[in-house]
């Protein structure tokens, strides 16, 4: 990307008559982007219009402006990747703050920047994110980029330039975050530490879990979904134990990794609590960055995969149950509090007096989801404890020559292995977040919402038939 930038800078200087004549096109683009980035709020609209005018005129220069924009924004994205951001994180931030037009534009810029790297230089998780975003350079030659965007969005040059500058202001203001994976082109032998991209080289067990949860989300029959998710939870817990013992027996998978999971409004605090409950049950830690709209989950790769799968499924089930329950005008008493996941989120308060309309519905749903998360925490903890006890019972009855998944060659004991992994996760969390503090309690202010949420959690497909889990 650096060589490409230098080549375009020399081309711009030749076309402008040399470095002593006028600012090059590269300098013009950088100046417009910088002015918008640092504009104070009271002058932002004026600076934005001035920058869009400078980029969009004259019409004959528009194609070359697009080529230069890709060079300048490519360098910006490369710096952002080194600051810990990944494509999925950036897209999540744009979706949270801007419009679908900006979202399509940022995916284009990510695709353009990615062309500067060989496929072998990309971390597998990075490649997986690009596939999920369907990031591709569809515009052919770079001179066709901005004209192509204008045609796709059915917008004039000024409108497209405004979109670009608004997007740059957001990107340029993003803070550094924890580096979870090597950025493109980074050297080093650090192994992948997060979950694998969905469906890419995953064990058959995870494929079975994914299929079970998909069926649980789609079925209209509660009893069927109940049994499907129960089986999936059991497989997750057993898979985690087997992976832990296998890693201890072979000397691999010593370092925990991390992944980021989006936590969006509405009702972001209960969603963060639910994710924390799922992470805790899978021997992982969740840290909520409220201002950035995500949680960072720290754990071993197999456990991170389980967290992502189960959280996504439970959130679908919780949302469906909440929408079905509605927000009637039942009794309004103060419900218990639930401690939110570690992070920066403020407490969320329910109202004091009875509320009507949308406020009543919001309070009901907030309380519903918070109660759901609280009860899920209890049930997942019980389920994990039961599977662990069954594994310990199998270990005690296995002789030295029996081997098996729970005791490699009969030489390993489960409890020390799990304790060591929990300690490693705790140390990694403290290293990634040295200033971490506990979140404040989140209040559930609607009694009916709380009771219905707990009831829905009891129906949340965590108990089956012969594989009954605690209820």
KOLLOBA-577790 format. One record per residue (C-alpha): residue in three letters; x, y, z. Coordinates in steps of 0.25 Angstrom, whole numbers, plus 5000, padded with zeros to 4 digits. Layout:
N
  res     x     y     z
  Ala     X     Y     Z
...
***
This chain:
471
  res     x     y     z
  Unk  5000  5000  5000
  Unk  5012  5009  5003
  Unk  5017  5008  4989
  Unk  5004  5010  4982
  Unk  5002  5023  4990
  Unk  5016  5028  4986
  Unk  5013  5025  4971
  Unk  5000  5032  4972
  Unk  5006  5044  4979
  Unk  5017  5045  4968
  Unk  5006  5044  4957
  Unk  4998  5055  4964
  Unk  5010  5064  4965
  Unk  5013  5062  4950
  Unk  4999  5065  4946
  Unk  4998  5078  4955
  Unk  5011  5083  4949
  Unk  5021  5079  4960
  Unk  5022  5080  4975
  Unk  5023  5095  4975
  Unk  5011  5098  4967
  Unk  4998  5095  4973
  Unk  4994  5085  4984
  Unk  4994  5071  4978
  Unk  4981  5063  4977
  Unk  4986  5054  4988
  Unk  4989  5066  4997
  Unk  4975  5072  4994
  Unk  4968  5059  4998
  Unk  4976  5058  5011
  Unk  4973  5073  5014
  Unk  4958  5071  5012
  Unk  4958  5058  5021
  Unk  4967  5065  5032
  Unk  4958  5077  5032
  Unk  4946  5069  5034
  Unk  4952  5060  5045
  Unk  4957  5072  5053
  Unk  4945  5082  5051
  Unk  4939  5086  5064
  Unk  4924  5083  5065
  Unk  4919  5098  5062
  Unk  4927  5098  5049
  Unk  4925  5084  5045
  Unk  4914  5086  5035
  Unk  4921  5097  5028
  Unk  4934  5089  5027
  Unk  4927  5077  5022
  Unk  4921  5085  5011
  Unk  4934  5091  5007
  Unk  4941  5078  5007
  Unk  4930  5071  4998
  Unk  4931  5083  4988
  Unk  4946  5082  4987
  Unk  4945  5067  4985
  Unk  4934  5067  4975
  Unk  4938  5078  4966
  Unk  4942  5079  4955
  Unk  4934  5067  4948
  Unk  4946  5063  4939
  Unk  4955  5061  4952
  Unk  4944  5052  4959
  Unk  4950  5038  4954
  Unk  4964  5042  4958
  Unk  4959  5047  4971
  Unk  4953  5033  4974
  Unk  4966  5026  4971
  Unk  4973  5036  4981
  Unk  4962  5034  4991
  Unk  4965  5019  4991
  Unk  4980  5021  4994
  Unk  4978  5031  5005
  Unk  4967  5023  5012
  Unk  4975  5010  5010
  Unk  4986  5016  5018
  Unk  4976  5020  5029
  Unk  4970  5006  5030
  Unk  4984  5000  5031
  Unk  4986  5009  5043
  Unk  4973  5005  5049
  Unk  4976  4990  5048
  Unk  4989  4992  5055
  Unk  4981  4999  5066
  Unk  4973  4986  5069
  Unk  4961  4988  5060
  Unk  4956  4977  5050
  Unk  4947  4978  5038
  Unk  4935  4973  5046
  Unk  4938  4983  5057
  Unk  4938  4995  5047
  Unk  4926  4990  5040
  Unk  4918  4989  5054
  Unk  4923  5003  5057
  Unk  4918  5009  5044
  Unk  4905  5001  5045
  Unk  4903  5007  5059
  Unk  4905  5021  5056
  Unk  4903  5024  5041
  Unk  4894  5019  5030
  Unk  4893  5007  5020
  Unk  4899  5016  5010
  Unk  4911  5018  5019
  Unk  4911  5003  5022
  Unk  4912  4999  5007
  Unk  4923  5010  5005
  Unk  4932  5005  5017
  Unk  4931  4990  5012
  Unk  4936  4996  4998
  Unk  4948  5003  5005
  Unk  4951  4990  5013
  Unk  4951  4982  5000
  Unk  4960  4992  4993
  Unk  4970  4992  5004
  Unk  4970  4977  5005
  Unk  4976  4976  4991
  Unk  4989  4980  4996
  Unk  4991  4967  5004
  Unk  4994  4953  4999
  Unk  4984  4943  5004
  Unk  4995  4936  5012
  Unk  4997  4949  5020
  Unk  4983  4949  5026
  Unk  4979  4942  5039
  Unk  4968  4932  5036
  Unk  4958  4940  5045
  Unk  4961  4952  5036
  Unk  4958  4945  5023
  Unk  4945  4939  5030
  Unk  4941  4953  5033
  Unk  4943  4958  5019
  Unk  4935  4946  5013
  Unk  4924  4949  5023
  Unk  4924  4964  5018
  Unk  4925  4960  5004
  Unk  4936  4970  5002
  Unk  4940  4971  4987
  Unk  4945  4981  4978
  Unk  4934  4981  4968
  Unk  4937  4994  4961
  Unk  4949  4989  4952
  Unk  4959  5000  4950
  Unk  4961  5010  4962
  Unk  4957  5022  4953
  Unk  4943  5015  4953
  Unk  4941  5015  4968
  Unk  4934  5028  4971
  Unk  4926  5028  4958
  Unk  4922  5014  4961
  Unk  4918  5018  4976
  Unk  4910  5029  4970
  Unk  4902  5020  4961
  Unk  4900  5010  4971
  Unk  4894  5020  4981
  Unk  4887  5028  4971
  Unk  4894  5040  4976
  Unk  4902  5052  4971
  Unk  4916  5055  4973
  Unk  4914  5065  4984
  Unk  4905  5054  4992
  Unk  4916  5043  4990
  Unk  4927  5052  4995
  Unk  4919  5056  5007
  Unk  4917  5041  5010
  Unk  4932  5039  5009
  Unk  4935  5051  5018
  Unk  4925  5047  5028
  Unk  4930  5032  5028
  Unk  4944  5037  5030
  Unk  4941  5046  5042
  Unk  4935  5034  5049
  Unk  4947  5025  5045
  Unk  4957  5035  5049
  Unk  4951  5037  5063
  Unk  4951  5022  5067
  Unk  4960  5019  5079
  Unk  4971  5008  5080
  Unk  4965  4995  5085
  Unk  4971  4982  5089
  Unk  4978  4975  5078
  Unk  4972  4961  5077
  Unk  4978  4956  5064
  Unk  4991  4959  5056
  Unk  4987  4970  5046
  Unk  4989  4967  5031
  Unk  5004  4966  5027
  Unk  5008  4965  5042
  Unk  5020  4956  5044
  Unk  5021  4947  5056
  Unk  5017  4933  5059
  Unk  5006  4936  5069
  Unk  4995  4925  5066
  Unk  4981  4928  5064
  Unk  4974  4930  5077
  Unk  4960  4933  5074
  Unk  4948  4924  5069
  Unk  4949  4919  5055
  Unk  4941  4925  5044
  Unk  4927  4918  5043
  Unk  4929  4905  5036
  Unk  4943  4906  5033
  Unk  4951  4894  5037
  Unk  4943  4892  5050
  Unk  4941  4879  5057
  Unk  4929  4870  5054
  Unk  4924  4873  5068
  Unk  4923  4888  5065
  Unk  4915  4885  5053
  Unk  4905  4876  5060
  Unk  4904  4887  5071
  Unk  4902  4898  5060
  Unk  4891  4889  5053
  Unk  4884  4886  5066
  Unk  4883  4901  5070
  Unk  4878  4905  5056
  Unk  4867  4895  5058
  Unk  4864  4900  5072
  Unk  4862  4914  5067
  Unk  4854  4911  5055
  Unk  4844  4900  5060
  Unk  4830  4905  5065
  Unk  4829  4893  5075
  Unk  4834  4897  5089
  Unk  4837  4883  5093
  Unk  4845  4880  5080
  Unk  4853  4892  5082
  Unk  4855  4889  5097
  Unk  4861  4876  5094
  Unk  4870  4881  5083
  Unk  4876  4892  5091
  Unk  4878  4883  5103
  Unk  4886  4873  5094
  Unk  4894  4885  5088
  Unk  4897  4890  5102
  Unk  4902  4876  5107
  Unk  4911  4875  5094
  Unk  4917  4888  5097
  Unk  4921  4885  5111
  Unk  4926  4871  5107
  Unk  4934  4877  5095
  Unk  4940  4887  5104
  Unk  4945  4877  5114
  Unk  4950  4868  5103
  Unk  4958  4879  5097
  Unk  4964  4883  5110
  Unk  4969  4869  5113
  Unk  4974  4867  5099
  Unk  4981  4880  5099
  Unk  4988  4877  5113
  Unk  4992  4863  5108
  Unk  4998  4868  5095
  Unk  5004  4881  5100
  Unk  4996  4890  5091
  Unk  4986  4901  5092
  Unk  4992  4907  5104
  Unk  4988  4922  5102
  Unk  4974  4927  5103
  Unk  4969  4936  5092
  Unk  4958  4946  5090
  Unk  4947  4950  5081
  Unk  4937  4962  5080
  Unk  4922  4960  5079
  Unk  4913  4972  5076
  Unk  4903  4977  5087
  Unk  4894  4986  5081
  Unk  4882  4995  5085
  Unk  4871  4993  5089
  Unk  4872  4987  5103
  Unk  4887  4986  5102
  Unk  4890  4984  5117
  Unk  4881  4971  5118
  Unk  4888  4966  5105
  Unk  4902  4968  5111
  Unk  4897  4961  5124
  Unk  4892  4949  5116
  Unk  4906  4948  5108
  Unk  4913  4949  5122
  Unk  4904  4937  5127
  Unk  4907  4929  5115
  Unk  4922  4932  5115
  Unk  4923  4929  5130
  Unk  4917  4915  5128
  Unk  4927  4912  5117
  Unk  4939  4916  5126
  Unk  4941  4929  5118
  Unk  4941  4944  5122
  Unk  4932  4955  5116
  Unk  4936  4970  5116
  Unk  4926  4980  5111
  Unk  4931  4992  5104
  Unk  4917  5000  5104
  Unk  4922  5012  5096
  Unk  4927  5003  5085
  Unk  4915  4994  5085
  Unk  4922  4980  5087
  Unk  4927  4971  5097
  Unk  4941  4964  5097
  Unk  4940  4950  5101
  Unk  4953  4944  5106
  Unk  4955  4928  5107
  Unk  4960  4916  5099
  Unk  4956  4915  5085
  Unk  4947  4903  5087
  Unk  4940  4911  5098
  Unk  4939  4924  5090
  Unk  4932  4916  5079
  Unk  4922  4910  5089
  Unk  4919  4924  5094
  Unk  4917  4930  5081
  Unk  4907  4919  5077
  Unk  4899  4918  5089
  Unk  4898  4933  5092
  Unk  4893  4935  5078
  Unk  4883  4924  5079
  Unk  4878  4929  5093
  Unk  4877  4943  5088
  Unk  4868  4939  5077
  Unk  4859  4930  5086
  Unk  4859  4942  5097
  Unk  4854  4952  5086
  Unk  4844  4943  5081
  Unk  4838  4940  5095
  Unk  4838  4954  5099
  Unk  4831  4959  5086
  Unk  4821  4948  5089
  Unk  4819  4952  5104
  Unk  4816  4966  5100
  Unk  4816  4978  5110
  Unk  4803  4977  5117
  Unk  4799  4986  5128
  Unk  4801  4977  5140
  Unk  4806  4979  5154
  Unk  4818  4988  5155
  Unk  4827  4984  5167
  Unk  4842  4986  5168
  Unk  4849  4974  5163
  Unk  4863  4968  5167
  Unk  4875  4974  5161
  Unk  4885  4966  5153
  Unk  4900  4970  5152
  Unk  4904  4974  5138
  Unk  4916  4968  5132
  Unk  4929  4975  5135
  Unk  4931  4987  5126
  Unk  4927  5002  5125
  Unk  4912  5001  5125
  Unk  4904  5010  5134
  Unk  4892  5005  5142
  Unk  4879  5005  5135
  Unk  4867  5009  5144
  Unk  4853  5005  5143
  Unk  4842  5016  5146
  Unk  4836  5019  5159
  Unk  4821  5020  5156
  Unk  4813  5012  5147
  Unk  4816  5016  5132
  Unk  4808  5015  5120
  Unk  4810  5013  5105
  Unk  4824  5012  5100
  Unk  4831  5015  5113
  Unk  4823  5003  5119
  Unk  4826  4994  5108
  Unk  4841  4998  5109
  Unk  4841  4995  5124
  Unk  4834  4982  5122
  Unk  4844  4977  5112
  Unk  4856  4982  5119
  Unk  4852  4974  5132
  Unk  4848  4962  5123
  Unk  4861  4961  5117
  Unk  4869  4964  5130
  Unk  4861  4953  5137
  Unk  4863  4943  5125
  Unk  4878  4946  5126
  Unk  4878  4944  5141
  Unk  4871  4930  5140
  Unk  4879  4926  5129
  Unk  4892  4928  5137
  Unk  4886  4919  5148
  Unk  4882  4908  5138
  Unk  4895  4908  5130
  Unk  4903  4908  5143
  Unk  4896  4896  5147
  Unk  4897  4889  5134
  Unk  4912  4891  5133
  Unk  4914  4886  5147
  Unk  4906  4873  5144
  Unk  4914  4870  5131
  Unk  4927  4873  5139
  Unk  4922  4863  5150
  Unk  4919  4853  5140
  Unk  4933  4854  5134
  Unk  4939  4853  5148
  Unk  4931  4841  5151
  Unk  4936  4834  5138
  Unk  4950  4838  5141
  Unk  4949  4832  5155
  Unk  4944  4819  5149
  Unk  4954  4818  5137
  Unk  4966  4810  5140
  Unk  4980  4813  5136
  Unk  4979  4806  5123
  Unk  4965  4810  5119
  Unk  4969  4823  5113
  Unk  4957  4830  5107
  Unk  4954  4845  5104
  Unk  4953  4849  5119
  Unk  4967  4843  5123
  Unk  4977  4842  5113
  Unk  4984  4829  5116
  Unk  4978  4830  5130
  Unk  4989  4840  5133
  Unk  4982  4853  5134
  Unk  4972  4858  5145
  Unk  4961  4867  5140
  Unk  4960  4877  5152
  Unk  4974  4882  5151
  Unk  4973  4883  5136
  Unk  4961  4892  5137
  Unk  4966  4900  5149
  Unk  4979  4903  5140
  Unk  4970  4908  5129
  Unk  4962  4917  5137
  Unk  4974  4923  5143
  Unk  4980  4925  5129
  Unk  4967  4932  5125
  Unk  4967  4941  5137
  Unk  4981  4945  5135
  Unk  4979  4948  5120
  Unk  4967  4956  5123
  Unk  4975  4965  5133
  Unk  4986  4966  5123
  Unk  4977  4971  5112
  Unk  4969  4980  5121
  Unk  4978  4985  5132
  Unk  4968  4996  5137
  Unk  4956  4987  5137
  Unk  4945  4989  5147
  Unk  4932  4983  5151
  Unk  4920  4988  5144
  Unk  4908  4995  5152
  Unk  4896  4987  5155
  Unk  4885  4988  5145
  Unk  4871  4989  5151
  Unk  4859  4982  5146
  Unk  4847  4991  5149
  Unk  4835  4983  5144
  Unk  4830  4972  5152
  Unk  4822  4965  5142
  Unk  4833  4966  5132
  Unk  4843  4960  5142
  Unk  4834  4948  5145
  Unk  4830  4945  5130
  Unk  4845  4946  5127
  Unk  4849  4936  5137
  Unk  4838  4927  5132
  Unk  4843  4928  5118
  Unk  4857  4925  5122
  Unk  4851  4912  5129
  Unk  4845  4909  5115
  Unk  4858  4913  5108
  Unk  4861  4899  5103
  Unk  4871  4895  5113
  Unk  4865  4882  5118
  Unk  4862  4870  5110
  Unk  4856  4856  5112
  Unk  4866  4846  5116
  Unk  4877  4856  5116
  Unk  4869  4865  5126
  Unk  4877  4877  5130
  Unk  4873  4885  5143
  Unk  4860  4892  5143
***
